[in-house]
């Protein structure tokens, strides 16, 4: 123990005697560790944000979306096809209603998304029209009315021209005036406002407060002239049976569409839990890759530590010889220079962690200024990684110089 204390004191004395050299050798470690901390904080923050967007409708849900046959749901070919001229028209509201009869389904809704101009007197706004069935209020846990009511099943089937407005859209069109009971025009057609939602914010990559909700049948017949839907959500009773329910839905959908080969599926069924797991896996891989890239700066810093330690060994050759002549063993000299290298990198690591925290807070406030709520927090694992990297750099890049010092002959060292 006394030998370790002595080695520590000698390391501190060496730093004090060579302040400028110590500062420059710390610079590479500080930049490297700060980069690692910042990248991990940013990665974790963005990952949490994306997962929150995926989970915005709830975690006990199964979603069915249309998909182009013989393409992967997430492939570029499928996305380009759906965004272009290719339309999958086989998914009907009646099919979703039959799927909802499964014993593990508690509630459901189907829907379409379109865009239109909504106006009230002299106010005109372009907004997304969210055509949904009335069951959305039982599926979406964040769907809450502030005023009025939701449209009924009879109103939906009768193609009644009624809408529910998001809170921001209501403010844009009616300001402080009441909206419920008033009329608005959507693409020139008159609709009655029967409800206004509570403020909800953004989620699922769009602004809920600026949406127009109307019966999906009304959107289909009055605007689009179609009889199919784009998606459906199903709330399950027992999440432990979610996989089993997904299998049942796949079989039923293939039966509805006379599909024998799964590659011919014109739909995709996935649970929100499965989607979250995929997102987590993707971001874990991305974070590892970014961590590897930012570690290059630590390697550069480590090379600097090696050079500094070699210089220290050369400058203190006489000191090493004297210590050996007085009974110091090779192990004692090795420990002395290793402790010096590790202490140097740990100091750099602490400074790097502090700087990483400061810059992560700056980035957090910067993205908040643009309306994104991302939390770039520095967690205990992140701090441990910072310390681990800095310690490893000290041990790895300080070992060879320390070994050289330990192997010096006492007589040769004293002669120099």
C-alpha positions as CSV (number, residue, x, y, z in Angstrom):
1,X,0.0,0.0,0.0
2,X,2.8,2.4,0.9
3,X,4.4,1.7,-2.5
4,X,1.2,2.7,-4.3
5,X,1.0,5.9,-2.3
6,X,4.6,6.6,-3.1
7,X,3.9,6.0,-6.8
8,X,0.9,8.3,-6.7
9,X,2.8,11.1,-5.0
10,X,5.6,10.8,-7.6
11,X,3.0,10.9,-10.4
12,X,1.5,14.1,-8.9
13,X,5.0,15.6,-8.5
14,X,5.8,14.8,-12.2
15,X,2.6,16.5,-13.3
16,X,3.4,19.7,-11.3
17,X,7.0,19.8,-12.7
18,X,5.7,19.5,-16.3
19,X,2.5,21.4,-16.4
20,X,2.5,22.3,-20.1
21,X,3.4,18.8,-21.2
22,X,0.7,17.4,-18.9
23,X,-2.0,19.8,-20.3
24,X,-1.1,18.9,-23.9
25,X,-1.1,15.2,-23.2
26,X,-4.5,15.5,-21.5
27,X,-6.0,17.3,-24.5
28,X,-6.4,14.2,-26.7
29,X,-8.0,12.2,-23.8
30,X,-10.4,15.0,-22.9
31,X,-11.6,15.4,-26.5
32,X,-11.9,11.6,-26.9
33,X,-13.9,11.0,-23.7
34,X,-16.1,14.1,-24.3
35,X,-16.9,12.8,-27.8
36,X,-17.8,9.4,-26.4
37,X,-20.0,10.8,-23.7
38,X,-21.7,13.2,-26.1
39,X,-22.3,10.6,-28.7
40,X,-23.8,8.2,-26.2
41,X,-26.0,10.9,-24.7
42,X,-27.2,12.0,-28.1
43,X,-27.8,8.3,-29.2
44,X,-29.7,7.5,-26.1
45,X,-31.8,10.7,-26.3
46,X,-32.7,10.1,-30.0
47,X,-33.4,6.4,-29.3
48,X,-35.8,7.3,-26.4
49,X,-37.5,9.9,-28.6
50,X,-38.1,7.5,-31.5
51,X,-39.4,4.8,-29.2
52,X,-41.7,7.4,-27.6
53,X,-43.0,8.2,-31.1
54,X,-43.6,4.5,-31.8
55,X,-45.3,3.9,-28.4
56,X,-47.5,7.0,-28.8
57,X,-50.7,4.9,-29.3
58,X,-49.9,2.4,-26.6
59,X,-47.8,-0.7,-26.0
60,X,-50.7,-3.2,-26.0
61,X,-51.6,-2.7,-29.7
62,X,-51.4,-4.7,-32.9
63,X,-51.3,-2.8,-36.1
64,X,-52.2,-4.0,-39.6
65,X,-51.0,-1.9,-42.6
66,X,-51.3,-2.5,-46.3
67,X,-48.1,-3.6,-48.1
68,X,-47.1,-4.4,-51.7
69,X,-46.8,-8.2,-52.2
70,X,-43.3,-9.7,-52.5
71,X,-41.7,-6.7,-50.8
72,X,-40.5,-6.3,-47.2
73,X,-42.7,-3.9,-45.2
74,X,-39.7,-1.6,-44.4
75,X,-38.0,-1.9,-47.8
76,X,-37.5,1.1,-50.1
77,X,-39.4,-0.7,-52.8
78,X,-42.5,-1.0,-50.7
79,X,-42.3,2.6,-49.4
80,X,-41.8,4.0,-52.9
81,X,-44.6,1.9,-54.3
82,X,-47.1,3.0,-51.6
83,X,-46.0,6.7,-52.0
84,X,-46.3,6.5,-55.8
85,X,-48.9,5.0,-58.0
86,X,-49.2,1.5,-56.5
87,X,-52.2,1.2,-54.3
88,X,-53.3,-1.8,-52.2
89,X,-57.0,-1.7,-52.2
90,X,-57.9,-5.1,-50.6
91,X,-58.0,-4.2,-46.9
92,X,-61.6,-3.4,-46.0
93,X,-63.2,-2.0,-42.9
94,X,-65.4,-5.1,-42.7
95,X,-62.3,-7.3,-42.5
96,X,-61.0,-5.3,-39.6
97,X,-64.3,-5.7,-37.9
98,X,-64.2,-9.5,-38.3
99,X,-60.6,-9.6,-36.9
100,X,-61.9,-7.7,-33.8
101,X,-64.1,-10.7,-33.0
102,X,-61.0,-12.6,-31.8
103,X,-61.3,-13.3,-28.1
104,X,-58.1,-11.4,-27.2
105,X,-59.2,-8.2,-28.9
106,X,-60.7,-5.6,-26.6
107,X,-61.2,-2.7,-29.0
108,X,-60.2,-1.6,-32.5
109,X,-60.4,1.1,-35.1
110,X,-59.5,1.4,-38.8
111,X,-58.5,4.4,-40.7
112,X,-57.2,6.5,-43.7
113,X,-55.1,9.6,-43.8
114,X,-55.6,12.4,-46.3
115,X,-54.9,16.1,-46.5
116,X,-57.4,18.9,-47.1
117,X,-58.0,22.6,-46.6
118,X,-60.3,23.5,-43.7
119,X,-61.8,27.0,-43.4
120,X,-63.9,29.1,-41.1
121,X,-64.9,32.5,-42.3
122,X,-61.5,34.1,-43.4
123,X,-59.3,31.5,-41.8
124,X,-57.9,28.7,-44.0
125,X,-55.6,25.9,-42.8
126,X,-54.2,22.9,-44.6
127,X,-54.4,20.0,-42.3
128,X,-54.2,16.2,-42.2
129,X,-57.6,14.5,-42.2
130,X,-57.5,11.5,-39.9
131,X,-60.4,9.3,-41.1
132,X,-61.1,6.8,-38.3
133,X,-63.8,4.5,-37.0
134,X,-65.5,5.5,-33.7
135,X,-63.5,2.9,-31.7
136,X,-60.4,5.1,-31.6
137,X,-61.5,6.5,-28.2
138,X,-61.2,3.0,-26.7
139,X,-57.9,2.1,-28.3
140,X,-55.9,5.3,-28.1
141,X,-55.3,6.1,-24.4
142,X,-54.3,9.7,-25.2
143,X,-57.4,10.5,-27.2
144,X,-59.2,12.8,-24.7
145,X,-62.0,15.3,-25.5
146,X,-62.0,18.7,-23.9
147,X,-65.3,19.8,-25.3
148,X,-68.2,18.1,-27.1
149,X,-68.3,14.4,-28.0
150,X,-67.0,11.7,-30.4
151,X,-69.0,10.7,-33.4
152,X,-71.1,7.6,-33.0
153,X,-71.3,4.3,-35.0
154,X,-74.6,5.3,-36.6
155,X,-73.2,8.7,-37.6
156,X,-70.2,7.0,-39.2
157,X,-72.4,4.5,-41.2
158,X,-74.8,7.3,-42.2
159,X,-71.9,9.3,-43.6
160,X,-72.7,12.2,-41.4
161,X,-70.6,15.3,-42.0
162,X,-69.2,15.7,-38.5
163,X,-65.7,16.3,-37.3
164,X,-63.6,16.5,-34.1
165,X,-60.8,19.1,-34.1
166,X,-57.3,19.0,-32.5
167,X,-56.8,21.8,-29.9
168,X,-54.4,23.8,-32.0
169,X,-56.5,23.7,-35.1
170,X,-59.5,24.8,-33.1
171,X,-57.5,27.8,-31.8
172,X,-56.4,28.7,-35.3
173,X,-59.9,28.6,-36.7
174,X,-62.0,29.9,-33.8
175,X,-59.5,31.6,-31.5
176,X,-61.2,32.0,-28.1
177,X,-64.7,31.4,-29.5
178,X,-66.5,28.1,-28.9
179,X,-66.2,25.6,-31.8
180,X,-68.6,22.9,-30.8
181,X,-71.8,23.3,-32.8
182,X,-70.2,25.6,-35.4
183,X,-69.7,24.7,-39.1
184,X,-66.4,24.5,-41.0
185,X,-65.8,23.9,-44.6
186,X,-63.4,21.1,-45.7
187,X,-62.5,21.2,-49.4
188,X,-65.7,23.2,-49.9
189,X,-68.0,20.7,-48.0
190,X,-69.8,21.9,-44.8
191,X,-69.1,19.9,-41.7
192,X,-70.3,20.4,-38.1
193,X,-67.8,20.5,-35.3
194,X,-69.0,18.1,-32.6
195,X,-65.9,17.9,-30.4
196,X,-62.5,19.4,-29.6
197,X,-59.6,17.4,-28.2
198,X,-57.4,18.2,-25.3
199,X,-53.9,19.4,-26.1
200,X,-51.7,16.5,-26.8
201,X,-48.6,17.6,-28.7
202,X,-46.6,15.8,-31.3
203,X,-46.3,12.0,-31.6
204,X,-46.0,9.3,-34.2
205,X,-44.1,11.9,-36.2
206,X,-47.0,14.3,-36.7
207,X,-48.9,16.9,-34.7
208,X,-52.0,15.5,-33.1
209,X,-53.2,19.0,-32.1
210,X,-53.5,20.0,-35.8
211,X,-55.5,17.0,-37.0
212,X,-59.1,16.8,-38.3
213,X,-60.9,13.6,-37.1
214,X,-63.9,12.5,-39.2
215,X,-65.6,9.1,-39.7
216,X,-63.5,7.0,-42.0
217,X,-66.6,6.1,-44.1
218,X,-67.2,9.8,-44.7
219,X,-63.7,10.3,-45.8
220,X,-63.9,7.3,-48.1
221,X,-67.2,8.2,-49.8
222,X,-67.3,12.1,-49.7
223,X,-63.7,12.8,-50.6
224,X,-61.8,9.8,-51.9
225,X,-64.4,7.6,-53.6
226,X,-62.9,4.3,-52.3
227,X,-64.0,1.4,-50.1
228,X,-60.7,0.3,-48.6
229,X,-58.6,1.5,-45.6
230,X,-54.9,1.9,-45.0
231,X,-54.5,0.6,-41.5
232,X,-56.2,-0.7,-38.4
233,X,-55.2,-0.9,-34.7
234,X,-56.3,-3.6,-32.3
235,X,-56.0,-3.3,-28.5
236,X,-55.4,-6.7,-26.9
237,X,-56.7,-7.9,-23.5
238,X,-53.7,-10.1,-22.7
239,X,-50.3,-8.9,-23.9
240,X,-48.8,-12.4,-23.1
241,X,-51.0,-13.7,-25.9
242,X,-50.0,-11.0,-28.4
243,X,-47.9,-13.3,-30.6
244,X,-50.6,-15.8,-30.7
245,X,-53.1,-13.1,-31.7
246,X,-50.8,-11.9,-34.5
247,X,-50.6,-15.4,-35.9
248,X,-54.4,-15.7,-35.8
249,X,-54.8,-12.4,-37.7
250,X,-52.3,-13.4,-40.3
251,X,-54.2,-16.6,-41.0
252,X,-57.6,-14.8,-41.2
253,X,-56.2,-12.1,-43.5
254,X,-54.8,-14.7,-45.9
255,X,-58.1,-16.4,-45.8
256,X,-60.0,-13.1,-46.6
257,X,-57.6,-12.4,-49.5
258,X,-57.3,-16.0,-50.8
259,X,-53.5,-16.0,-50.2
260,X,-51.6,-19.3,-49.9
261,X,-48.0,-18.1,-50.1
262,X,-46.9,-15.6,-47.4
263,X,-44.8,-13.8,-49.9
264,X,-48.0,-12.7,-51.6
265,X,-49.3,-11.0,-48.5
266,X,-50.7,-7.5,-49.3
267,X,-50.6,-6.6,-45.6
268,X,-48.3,-6.6,-42.7
269,X,-49.2,-7.3,-39.1
270,X,-46.9,-6.3,-36.2
271,X,-47.3,-5.5,-32.5
272,X,-46.1,-2.2,-31.1
273,X,-43.8,-4.2,-28.8
274,X,-42.2,-5.8,-31.8
275,X,-41.7,-2.5,-33.4
276,X,-40.1,-1.1,-30.3
277,X,-37.7,-4.0,-30.1
278,X,-36.7,-3.5,-33.7
279,X,-36.1,0.2,-33.0
280,X,-34.0,-0.6,-30.0
281,X,-31.9,-3.2,-31.9
282,X,-31.3,-0.7,-34.7
283,X,-30.3,2.1,-32.4
284,X,-28.0,-0.2,-30.3
285,X,-26.1,-1.1,-33.5
286,X,-25.9,2.5,-34.6
287,X,-24.7,3.6,-31.1
288,X,-22.0,0.9,-31.2
289,X,-20.8,2.0,-34.6
290,X,-20.7,5.6,-33.5
291,X,-18.9,4.6,-30.3
292,X,-16.3,2.8,-32.4
293,X,-15.8,5.8,-34.6
294,X,-15.5,8.3,-31.8
295,X,-13.0,5.9,-30.1
296,X,-10.5,6.8,-32.8
297,X,-9.9,10.1,-31.1
298,X,-9.1,8.2,-27.9
299,X,-6.6,6.1,-29.8
300,X,-5.0,9.3,-31.0
301,X,-4.9,10.5,-27.4
302,X,-3.5,7.2,-26.3
303,X,-0.6,7.5,-28.8
304,X,0.1,11.0,-27.3
305,X,0.2,9.4,-23.8
306,X,2.7,6.8,-25.0
307,X,5.0,9.5,-26.4
308,X,4.7,11.6,-23.2
309,X,5.5,8.5,-21.0
310,X,8.5,7.6,-23.2
311,X,9.8,11.2,-22.8
312,X,9.2,10.9,-19.0
313,X,11.2,7.7,-18.8
314,X,14.1,9.2,-20.8
315,X,14.1,12.3,-18.6
316,X,13.9,10.3,-15.3
317,X,16.4,7.6,-16.2
318,X,18.7,8.7,-13.3
319,X,15.7,8.7,-10.9
320,X,14.9,5.1,-12.0
321,X,18.5,4.0,-11.5
322,X,18.6,5.6,-8.0
323,X,15.4,4.0,-6.9
324,X,16.6,0.6,-8.2
325,X,19.9,1.1,-6.4
326,X,18.0,1.7,-3.2
327,X,16.0,-1.5,-3.5
328,X,13.1,-0.8,-5.8
329,X,12.0,-3.8,-7.8
330,X,11.1,-3.9,-11.5
331,X,7.4,-4.3,-10.4
332,X,7.7,-1.1,-8.3
333,X,9.0,0.9,-11.3
334,X,6.4,-0.6,-13.6
335,X,3.6,0.3,-11.1
336,X,5.0,3.8,-10.7
337,X,4.8,4.6,-14.5
338,X,1.5,2.7,-15.0
339,X,-0.2,4.6,-12.2
340,X,1.2,7.8,-13.7
341,X,-0.3,7.0,-17.1
342,X,-3.7,5.8,-15.7
343,X,-3.9,8.9,-13.4
344,X,-3.2,11.1,-16.3
345,X,-6.0,9.5,-18.4
346,X,-8.4,9.4,-15.5
347,X,-8.0,13.2,-15.0
348,X,-8.6,13.6,-18.7
349,X,-11.6,11.3,-18.4
350,X,-13.2,13.4,-15.6
351,X,-12.7,16.6,-17.6
352,X,-14.1,14.9,-20.7
353,X,-17.2,13.6,-18.8
354,X,-17.9,17.2,-17.5
355,X,-17.4,18.7,-21.0
356,X,-19.6,15.9,-22.5
357,X,-22.3,16.8,-20.0
358,X,-22.1,20.5,-20.8
359,X,-22.3,20.0,-24.5
360,X,-25.1,17.5,-24.2
361,X,-27.1,20.1,-22.3
362,X,-26.3,22.7,-25.0
363,X,-27.6,20.3,-27.7
364,X,-30.7,19.5,-25.6
365,X,-31.6,23.2,-25.4
366,X,-30.8,23.8,-29.0
367,X,-33.2,21.1,-30.3
368,X,-35.8,22.2,-27.7
369,X,-35.7,25.6,-29.3
370,X,-36.8,24.0,-32.6
371,X,-39.7,22.2,-30.9
372,X,-38.2,18.7,-30.2
373,X,-38.3,17.3,-26.7
374,X,-35.2,15.2,-26.5
375,X,-33.5,14.2,-23.3
376,X,-29.7,13.9,-23.7
377,X,-29.1,12.7,-20.2
378,X,-25.8,11.4,-18.8
379,X,-26.6,8.1,-17.1
380,X,-24.5,6.1,-14.8
381,X,-23.6,3.5,-17.6
382,X,-22.5,6.4,-19.8
383,X,-20.2,7.7,-17.0
384,X,-18.8,4.2,-16.4
385,X,-18.0,3.9,-20.1
386,X,-16.2,7.2,-20.0
387,X,-14.1,6.1,-17.0
388,X,-13.6,2.7,-18.5
389,X,-12.3,4.1,-21.8
390,X,-9.9,6.5,-20.1
391,X,-8.6,3.8,-17.7
392,X,-8.1,1.4,-20.6
393,X,-6.2,3.9,-22.6
394,X,-3.9,4.6,-19.7
395,X,-3.2,0.9,-19.1
396,X,-2.8,0.0,-22.8
397,X,-0.8,2.9,-24.0
398,X,1.2,3.4,-20.8
399,X,2.3,-0.2,-20.4
400,X,5.2,-0.2,-23.0
401,X,6.9,2.9,-21.6
402,X,6.4,1.6,-18.0
403,X,7.9,-1.8,-19.1
404,X,10.9,0.0,-20.6
405,X,11.4,1.9,-17.4
406,X,11.1,-1.3,-15.3
407,X,13.7,-3.1,-17.4
408,X,16.4,-0.4,-17.2
409,X,19.7,-1.6,-15.6
410,X,20.5,0.3,-12.4
411,X,24.1,0.8,-13.4
412,X,23.2,1.9,-16.9
413,X,20.6,4.3,-15.5
414,X,23.0,5.8,-13.0
415,X,25.7,6.1,-15.6
416,X,23.4,8.2,-17.8
